[in-house]
Amino acid sequence: KVIAQGSDYIMMENARGYQLVLMNCNNINPYFALEESFLRKLNKDLCVTITGLQPGKYQIRKYIFDKEHGALYTNWWRMNSKYGLDQEMIESIIRSSHPALEIYDETLKEDWSFFSYLTSNAIHFFDIRKVVD
């Protein structure tokens, strides 16, 4: 069930706890897509405060999808060859393209605050699971 949403986030509640998605969506002219100084200006440092949570112990799994973690295009581009890609190269791209995963434990009260740094077109997915003692 959706319990909160905005232009850059959506939060759901489920039987295990909560799920939160933070997004930094940008439409970029392909001409500027490789210009690092331009892309850095599109990054966001978010301070997030969530209220109304059920107090208790939680295991938090944070998945980071960005150009370094889970982006097929970035890995495809790194292996670019004028002679094309073969099956071995394609399988390597698929194996190396996965989100970063951070796991930590938190004892939450009704409010939870944290920072999240999102690069351009990044998605941070939080799976906030209530621990049953």
Protein Blocks (a to p, Z undefined) as FASTA:
>chain_A
ZZbdcfkbccdddfklpaddddddddddfklmmmmklmmmmpccdddddehiacdddddd
dddddfknopaklmmmmmgcfkbpafklmmmmmmmmccddddddddddfbdcddddddeh
iacddddddddZZ
